[in-house]
C-alpha cells in the first residue's frame, strides 16, 4: 500500500544577491534622507523654509517607497505621471497654504 502525500512541495530558490543589494541601497538612501530631516528638525527654526524642506524630503522618500517597494518604478510612464502630477499639485497647495497661513498670523485681528 503506497502512501501519496497531498502536501505541496517546497522549492527553495537561491537568493538574488543583486536585488538584495539594490534594496539595501534604497534603504540607505532613505536613511540618509531621514537623518537629514532630523538635522533640519533640530537645527532650524520654524518657518516656510523648514516646511518646504520637509515636504521635499517627504516627496523623495515617497518616490522610493512607491517606486521600489510598491514596484511602480518600472511601470508604464503614464501610470507614473498619473501619480506624480496630483502629488505635485498637492505639494504646491500645501506650500501655498503654509505661506498664506503665516501671512494671516501676522495680521492683528483686534485692530479692525
N, C-alpha and C positions, 0 to 999 in steps of 0.2 A: 504494500500500500504506500503510494507516494504522497508526500505532503507538499502541496503547492501553496506558497505564501502569496497573499494578495497585497502584501506591503509594498509600497513604492520603493524603487531602487534609488539610492542616494549616490549621485555622481559629484565628486569634489573637483571643481575647476581650479587650476592654479591661479593665484592672484596676479592681476595685471599690474606690474610694478610701475609702468608708465602712467596709468590712470591714478594710482595711489600717489605718486609724486606730484601729479598735477593738482590733486585735491589738497595736498599739503601746501602747495604753492598758493592756491586760492585762500586757504585758511590763514596762511602767513600774511597775505595782503590785507585780509580783513582784520587781522590782529594789529597790523601797523596802523590802519585807519582808525581803529578803536583806541589805540594808545594816543594817537594824535588828537582824537576827540577829548580824551581825558586831560591832555595837556592844555587844550584850549579851554575846557570847562573850568579848570582850576587856576588858570593864569590870566584870563581876560575878564574884564568887567562886562556886565550885561549890556546888550545893545544889538543894533541891527547887524553889525559885522559878525558878532559871535553867533547869532541866529543863522545868518547866511552860511557860515562855515559848517554849522551842524546840519543844515538842510543839504548842503553839497556833499558832506561825508555820508549822510544817510542815503543819498541817491547812489553814490559809489558802492556802498555795501549792498543796497537793494539790487543793483545791476549784477553783482557777483552772485548773490543768492538766487535770483531769478535765472540768471544765465547758466550757472554751473549746477546748482543743487536741484533746480526745477527743470533742468535740461532744455531751456529755451534758447540758449546761445546759438545752437546750431540749427534752429528752425528757420522757416521762411522769413525773409526780410519784412514782408507785410505784417506778419504777426508781431515781430519785434517793434515795428513802428506803431502798430495799433496799441501797444502797451506803453511805449515811451512818450508819445505825443501827449496823451492825457496827463501823464506824470509831469511833463514839462509845464503844462498849464497849471496844474495843481501847485507846483513849486512856485511859479510866478505869482499865483494868487496868495499863497502863504507869505511870500516876501512882501507883497503889496499890503496885505492886512497887518503885518507886523509894523511896517513903515507907517501906515496910516494910524495904527493904534498908538505908536509912540508920539505922533503929532497930536493926537486927541488928548493924550495925557498932559501935554504942555498947555492946553487951554484951561484957563481958570473959569470954571462954570459959575462961580459965585459973583462974578463981575457983571453978569448980564442983568 
